């Protein structure tokens, strides 16, 4: 709930989302974001060390493996942000 509340308050330009989180799963948070009109267009990048993470979110969301390759992340951020 903390992550969701922070996103609602801040309205970030991009969200780096881990699938494994302390109080809720990243997949739950992702679905919740996609159901909110004011949040659904914020680009999301999944960052995870879980092998089956692709099943947890829609296929149109980029997924990066942990440990994250910095250059790959920066390239992706440049592509997703205007």
Secondary structure, DSSP 4 states (H G I P E B T S, - for coil): -HHHHHHHHH--SEEEE-S--SSS-HHHHHHHHHTSTTTTTSEEEEEE--TTGGGGS-TTSEEEESSPPHHHHHHHHHHH--
